[in-house]
Amino acid sequence: MDGVPRVPEVPRVPEQRRPGSSTDTAEPAAALRFSVLGPVRAWRDEESLNTGSPQQRALLAALLLREGRTATAAELISALWGEEPPDQALAAVRTYASRLRKVLDPGVLVSESGGYAIRGLREGALDLATAQDLATEAEKAKNAGDLCHARDVLGRALALWDGEVLAGVPGPYAEAQRVRLEEWRLQLLETRLDMDLEQGCHAEAVSELTALTAAHPLRERLRELLMLALYRSGRQAEALAVYTDTRRLLADELGVDPRPGLRELQQRILQADPGLAEPSAPRAEPAAAPVRPAQLPATVPDFTGRAAFVSELGEVLASAEGRVMAVSALAGIGGVGKTTLAVHVAHQARSAFPDGQLYVDLQGAGSRAAEPETVLGAFLRALGTADSAIPDSLEERAALYRSVLDGRRVLVLLDNARDAAQVRPLLPGTEGCAALVTSRVRMVDLAGAHLVDLDVMSPEEALQLFTKIVGEERVGSERKAALDVVAACGFLPLAIRIAASRLAARRTWTVSVLAAKLADERRRLDELQAGDLAVKATFELGYGALEPAQARAFRLLGLADGPDISLAAAAAVLDLPVEDTEDLLESLVDTSLLESAAPGRYRYHDLVRLYARSCAERDEWPPSDRGAALSRLLDFYLATVAGVYLIERPGDRLVDHLATPGYPGLRFSDRHAAQDWLYAEAVSLLACVRQSAQPDTLRRAVDVLWAAVDLAESGTNSKEYEAVAARLQEVAHEEKDPRAEARALITLAYAHSVTGRFDLADEEAGQARELTTASDDPLASCWSSNVGGAVAMYQGRYEDSEQHFIRAIENFRAVGDRPGEASALCNLSRTHLATDRTRSAVAMAQQGTAMYDDMGHALKGANGRYALGLALTRSGKLAEATECLQQALRVFQDSRQRLWEGMTVFRLAELDLTAGRPAQAAANAEMALTLLRGIGGDWRHGNVLTVLGRALNSIGQLGRAQVCWREALDIFEGLKAPEADEVRGLLNPAAVA
C-alpha cells in the first residue's frame, strides 16, 4: 500500500506558505474562515460574508491558494482572464481588492510590491490547509501502523470537500486548481479505500467503489480495489467480470491493455491466491472503529497458589509473538478453579496483547451450549465490525474473524467449553494472537494446543487461600482445624472459597466450629463420590448458614434458565422491591454463591445453579412457590415487552388482546431506552419463553413472543426467536390449545416470512386462520389474514393476497384496531401496485400512512411510507417517492430494524434506476446486499441482485451484471419463484438490448 498522497503541484502555482508564518505582518484574525474545496466562501464566526461577483471570488481564491505569497497584478489578471484580458482588467482587479478589504478584517488583504496578498490568518482558517494537515497526520499514523486512526483522519480530510472545487469561479487558474484538487481528492479516496480493505471492511467498500468506477470508468486503481473488495466478499465471479469489463473499456476508449498490476490481480484471483483472502497490513484494525475490547472478567484479589501453572501458561502466552497462534487448554473438574486461573493469567498477560482481550462463557457444562456462530457474531461486534458486515454462515464468520484479527495481538479466553468442535471456529489462527480455553474435558483433539490438567490445590495452597479470605489472625491459632476444613472441601478452590466466605461473615464462629459443621455435612452426604462430596458438602454448609430470605433467593433464582438475570427480573422472581432484591443478591455475591456478571446482572456458577435447583426441589414449600416464581418472571417479561411494543406502536390494540400479567413490568420514558432493554434482555427473555412452554404458562409465553416480534427482524436473535416459536407451536398442538397454537403459528409464519421461507410461512398462516375460528380469537384472526396476505403477495398469488388483506381490514375494523387496519391497507396497496392499479395503490398507502401519523406511530408510519414510496415510484413522482423512502429509512435506522433498513435502501436503488441514476442505483443495491446479510432470505437477495445487475449493465459493467443475474437465476429457480422468467430475459442479450 502506497503512502498518503500529497497535494499535486501545478507549474503555475508558486510554492505555498502557511498563513501565520514568520513573514506574516498582520495580527491573527481569529474569527475569519475560508473555503475553497467547494464554493468560495468566507465567514466571520458563524456569519457568512458576501464574497461578491464570480470574478471577485476568483481573485479571493487566487490569493487564498497562494497561502500568504504575494500575487502581482499581472499574475492575477492572467489568473482571472488568461491570455485575453479586458481593457480595464487592472482597474477591475483593484476594484475587487477594494471591495474585499471592506468585507474582510483590517490588515488581512494587503497591498505589496504592486500586488496583493492575504496575511495573518489563524491556523486552520482555510479548509485546504486543514486537509493538507490531516493528510500529513494520516501518513504519520499509517507509517506507525495505526491504520484505523489513519483512515479516520483521511475521512475527516475528505469530508472537507463540499461539491465541486471553486464552484462557479471563472478563469484558467481556477480551472487548473479544480483539476489539481480533484485529482488529489481521488488519490486520498483511493488511499482510504485501500485502508478499508486492509481493515476487513470489504462489503461496505464494494458499494462505494461501484459508484466511483461508474463516475471514473478509466481509473484503473479504483477497478483494482473493486476487484479485491469483491473477491474478499466471496464474489469471485464478479471480481473477474470487473477485469473483463475494464479490459474491453480500455481497448474501446484508449486502445490499450490494463496495466500490469490489474492483470496480476486477475491471475491471483483465478488461482485463488491465499494471500488475497485476508488483509496484509501489519496492524489491521476492525471495520467500524478503533475498538480494543477489554472483556476479561475481574480477577479475584485473593488469588492464591498455582504458581507453577501461572508460570507455565504465562510462558506459552509470551511466546505468541512470532508463532501462528498460542493455544492453552485447561481441563479439570467443576470447581477446581479453571476460570479463576485462566482469568488471572490473562490479566497478567494483558500488556502482551495491546489490541484487546475477548472473553466468552461457552456454557459447555449446561444443556444449551453457546453456538460458535453466535459467539463469533458477538466477537466481531466487539472488534468494531458493523452488524451489516457480519455474514450469516459459521464458515464466513470464522473467516472474517480471522481477517479482522490479522496483524493484531489479541488474547481470546474461551471459558467453559463443551468440546474441541465448539472451540475450533473461535481460535484466532493468526500470528501474535493467543487463546486460553477452559473445559471439563481434556481436549486431546485440539491440534497444537498446550494441554494443562488442573487438579485440586495442594494442602499448602488450599490453606493459603482459606487464610487470605478468613484472615491470618483467626486461622493462625487453629491451623489444624483449618487443615481439616480445606481437606473436607476436597482442596477444591470453589468449595474452599464458599466455606471461607461463610466463616468470614460469621465473626462468632471459630475455625473449629466450621470444621465440625462441614464434617457433619460430609457424613450426611456420604453416598456421594469423593469430588461431588466435597462440593456438595460445601454448598450445604454455605446454604445452611444463609438467612431465610437469602436462602429463598438462592433457591428461586436458580430456577430461571438463561445465562444470567437482571436485577429487575430477579425482583420479579422473588416478588420483592428492587432495593431489597439488590441487597439480597449482593449478600449472596459476598458468600461466593452468586456472581456479579456486570452491573445490575447476576449469574450462577453452573454447579451452584444445579445445587440451587436441587435445594428448591427439596426445600421450597409449598412446591407451588417454584412455579409461582417462574410465573412472576414470565409476567414481568410480558408486562415489560408489552410496554416496549406499545411505545413503538402507540394505539396498537395487540396489547389489549394479550394475557393480563400478574406482575408489573418496567416502564420506559422513550423508545430508545425501550429498545435498549429489549435487545439487552433478548437472550434471557427467549430462554424464559422457552422454559415456559408448559400447559399452565403456555398462553402467556406465546404472548411474550408475539409482543417481542422486533427480535424476529433483528438478525442477531432471529434464529433463536424462530426456534422458540416452533417449540411453542409444538407444545400448543400437543396440549390441544387452539388459541395458543394459532398465535404461535402467526409468530412462526412471520419469522419464516422474514427469512424468505414463504412455503412454510404460507402453510403456517393457513393453519392459524383455521384455528382462530375454533379459538374465537379475533385479533389472531386479523393477523393471520394480514400475514397470510403478505406471504401470498411475495409468492405472486395476488388474488389470494387481495382476499386476505380485505378480510384483515374488515376484521381489524370490527375490533377497533386502527393500526392493524392501516397495516393491512398499506399491504393491500402493494398488491394493487403489483397488479398495475397504481392510482389506488397510492391512495391506499396515503390513507394508511395518514392513519399512522394521526396516532403518532413513528415505526409503523415508516412502514407506511415504505409502501407509499413504492407506489409513488411507479406513478412517476420520483421526488416525492425519494422523500418518503428517505424518511422511512431514517426511522428504521433509528429503530435498529435492519431488515427494513436494507429493504428501503433496495427500494431506493430501484428508484435511482427509474430516475436514470444507475451509478447511484448500483451503490444502493450493494449497500442493501450488505445490510441484508444474514437476514431476509434468498428471495430478497435474488431481487437485490437483479436490480444490481440492471444498474451495472447501465453503467457498462456488463460482465458483473451477467454474474449477478446468473446468481439471481440460481436462487429463483431453486425457490421455483416466478421472478426466474424475468431474469432469464435479462440474461438473453436481445432482451438486454
C-alpha positions, 0 to 999 in steps of 0.5 A, a space after each residue: 500500500 502506497 503512502 498518503 498522497 500529497 497535494 499535486 503541484 501545478 507549474 503555475 502555482 508558486 510554492 505555498 506558505 502557511 498563513 501565520 508564518 514568520 513573514 506574516 505582518 498582520 495580527 491573527 484574525 481569529 474569527 475569519 474562515 475560508 473555503 475553497 474545496 467547494 464554493 468560495 466562501 468566507 465567514 466571520 464566526 458563524 456569519 457568512 460574508 458576501 464574497 461578491 461577483 464570480 470574478 471577485 471570488 476568483 481573485 479571493 481564491 487566487 490569493 487564498 491558494 497562494 497561502 500568504 505569497 504575494 500575487 502581482 497584478 499581472 499574475 492575477 489578471 492572467 489568473 482571472 482572464 488568461 491570455 485575453 484580458 479586458 481593457 480595464 482588467 487592472 482597474 477591475 482587479 483593484 476594484 475587487 481588492 477594494 471591495 474585499 478589504 471592506 468585507 474582510 478584517 483590517 490588515 488581512 488583504 494587503 497591498 505589496 510590491 504592486 500586488 496583493 496578498 492575504 496575511 495573518 490568518 489563524 491556523 486552520 482558517 482555510 479548509 485546504 490547509 486543514 486537509 493538507 494537515 490531516 493528510 500529513 497526520 494520516 501518513 504519520 499514523 499509517 507509517 506507525 501502523 495505526 491504520 484505523 486512526 489513519 483512515 479516520 483522519 483521511 475521512 475527516 480530510 475528505 469530508 472537507 470537500 463540499 461539491 465541486 472545487 471553486 464552484 462557479 469561479 471563472 478563469 484558467 487558474 481556477 480551472 487548473 486548481 479544480 483539476 489539481 484538487 480533484 485529482 488529489 481528492 481521488 488519490 486520498 479516496 483511493 488511499 482510504 479505500 485501500 485502508 478499508 480493505 486492509 481493515 476487513 471492511 470489504 462489503 461496505 467498500 464494494 458499494 462505494 467503489 461501484 459508484 466511483 468506477 461508474 463516475 471514473 470508468 478509466 481509473 484503473 486503481 479504483 477497478 483494482 480495489 473493486 476487484 479485491 473488495 469483491 473477491 474478499 466478499 466471496 464474489 469471485 465471479 464478479 471480481 473477474 467480470 470487473 477485469 473483463 469489463 475494464 479490459 474491453 473499456 480500455 481497448 474501446 476508449 484508449 486502445 490499450 491493455 490494463 496495466 500490469 498490476 490489474 492483470 496480476 490481480 486477475 491471475 491471483 484471483 483465478 488461482 485463488 491466491 491465499 494471500 488475497 483472502 485476508 488483509 496484509 497490513 501489519 496492524 489491521 484494525 476492525 471495520 467500524 472503529 478503533 475498538 480494543 475490547 477489554 472483556 476479561 472478567 475481574 480477577 479475584 484479589 485473593 488469588 492464591 497458589 498455582 504458581 507453577 501453572 501461572 508460570 507455565 501458561 504465562 510462558 506459552 502466552 509470551 511466546 505468541 509473538 512470532 508463532 501462528 497462534 498460542 493455544 492453552 487448554 485447561 481441563 479439570 473438574 467443576 470447581 477446581 478453579 479453571 476460570 479463576 486461573 485462566 482469568 488471572 493469567 490473562 490479566 497478567 498477560 494483558 500488556 502482551 496483547 495491546 489490541 484487546 482481550 475477548 472473553 466468552 462463557 461457552 456454557 459447555 457444562 449446561 444443556 444449551 451450549 453457546 453456538 460458535 456462530 453466535 459467539 463469533 457474531 458477538 466477537 466481531 461486534 466487539 472488534 468494531 465490525 458493523 452488524 451489516 458486515 457480519 455474514 450469516 454462515 459459521 464458515 464466513 464468520 470464522 473467516 472474517 474473524 480471522 481477517 479482522 484479527 490479522 496483524 493484531 495481538 489479541 488474547 481470546 479466553 474461551 471459558 467453559 467449553 463443551 468440546 474441541 468442535 465448539 472451540 475450533 471456529 473461535 481460535 484466532 489462527 493468526 500470528 501474535 494472537 493467543 487463546 486460553 480455553 477452559 473445559 471439563 474435558 481434556 481436549 486431546 483433539 485440539 491440534 497444537 494446543 498446550 494441554 494443562 490438567 488442573 487438579 485440586 490445590 495442594 494442602 499448602 495452597 488450599 490453606 493459603 487461600 482459606 487464610 487470605 479470605 478468613 484472615 491470618 489472625 483467626 486461622 493462625 491459632 487453629 491451623 489444624 482445624 483449618 487443615 481439616 476444613 480445606 481437606 473436607 472441601 476436597 482442596 477444591 478452590 470453589 468449595 474452599 472459597 464458599 466455606 471461607 466466605 461463610 466463616 468470614 461473615 460469621 465473626 462468632 464462629 471459630 475455625 473449629 466450629 466450621 470444621 465440625 459443621 462441614 464434617 457433619 455435612 460430609 457424613 450426611 452426604 456420604 453416598 456421594 463420590 469423593 469430588 461431588 462430596 466435597 462440593 456438595 458438602 460445601 454448598 450445604 454448609 454455605 446454604 445452611 448458614 444463609 438467612 431465610 430470605 437469602 436462602 429463598 433467593 438462592 433457591 428461586 433464582 436458580 430456577 430461571 434458565 438463561 445465562 444470567 438475570 437482571 436485577 429487575 427480573 430477579 425482583 420479579 422472581 422473588 416478588 420483592 422491591 428492587 432495593 431489597 432484591 439488590 441487597 439480597 443478591 449482593 449478600 449472596 455475591 459476598 458468600 461466593 454463591 452468586 456472581 456479579 456478571 456486570 452491573 445490575 446482572 447476576 449469574 450462577 456458577 453452573 454447579 451452584 445453579 444445579 445445587 440451587 435447583 436441587 435445594 428448591 426441589 427439596 426445600 421450597 414449600 409449598 412446591 407451588 412457590 417454584 412455579 409461582 416464581 417462574 410465573 412472576 418472571 414470565 409476567 414481568 417479561 410480558 408486562 415489560 415487552 408489552 410496554 416496549 411494543 406499545 411505545 413503538 406502536 402507540 394505539 396498537 390494540 395487540 396489547 389489549 388482546 394479550 394475557 393480563 400479567 400478574 406482575 408489573 413490568 418496567 416502564 420506559 420514558 422513550 423508545 430508545 431506552 425501550 429498545 435498549 432493554 429489549 435487545 439487552 434482555 433478548 437472550 434471557 427473555 427467549 430462554 424464559 419463553 422457552 422454559 415456559 412452554 408448559 400447559 399452565 404458562 403456555 398462553 402467556 409465553 406465546 404472548 411474550 413472543 408475539 409482543 417481542 416480534 422486533 427480535 424476529 427482524 433483528 438478525 442477531 436473535 432471529 434464529 433463536 426467536 424462530 426456534 422458540 416459536 416452533 417449540 411453542 407451536 409444538 407444545 400448543 398442538 400437543 396440549 390441544 390449545 387452539 388459541 395458543 397454537 394459532 398465535 404461535 403459528 402467526 409468530 412462526 409464519 412471520 419469522 419464516 416470512 422474514 427469512 424468505 421461507 414463504 412455503 412454510 410461512 404460507 402453510 403456517 398462516 393457513 393453519 392459524 386462520 383455521 384455528 382462530 375460528 375454533 379459538 374465537 380469537 379475533 385479533 389472531 384472526 386479523 393477523 393471520 389474514 394480514 400475514 397470510 396476505 403478505 406471504 401470498 403477495 411475495 409468492 405472486 398469488 395476488 388474488 389470494 393476497 387481495 382476499 386476505 388483506 380485505 378480510 384483515 381490514 374488515 376484521 381489524 375494523 370490527 375490533 377497533 384496531 386502527 393500526 392493524 387496519 392501516 397495516 393491512 391497507 398499506 399491504 393491500 396497496 402493494 398488491 394493487 401496485 403489483 397488479 398495475 392499479 397504481 392510482 389506488 395503490 397510492 391512495 391506499 398507502 396515503 390513507 394508511 400512512 395518514 392513519 399512522 401519523 394521526 396516532 403518532 406511530 413513528 415505526 409503523 408510519 415508516 412502514 407506511 411510507 415504505 409502501 407509499 414510496 413504492 407506489 409513488 415510484 411507479 406513478 412517476 413522482 420520483 421526488 416525492 417517492 425519494 422523500 418518503 423512502 428517505 424518511 422511512 429509512 431514517 426511522 428504521 435506522 433509528 429503530 435498529 430494524 435492519 431488515 427494513 433498513 436494507 429493504 428501503 435502501 433496495 427500494 431506493 436503488 430501484 428508484 435511482 434506476 427509474 430516475 436514470 441514476 444507475 451509478 447511484 442505483 448500483 451503490 444502493 443495491 450493494 449497500 442493501 446486499 450488505 445490510 441484508 446479510 444474514 437476514 431476509 432470505 434468498 428471495 430478497 437477495 435474488 431481487 437485490 441482485 437483479 436490480 444490481 445487475 440492471 444498474 451495472 449493465 447501465 453503467 457498462 459493467 456488463 460482465 458483473 451484471 451477467 454474474 449477478 443475474 446468473 446468481 439471481 437465476 440460481 436462487 429463483 429457480 431453486 425457490 421455483 419463484 416466478 421472478 426466474 422468467 424475468 431474469 432469464 430475459 435479462 440474461 438473453 442479450 436481445 432482451 438486454 438490448 
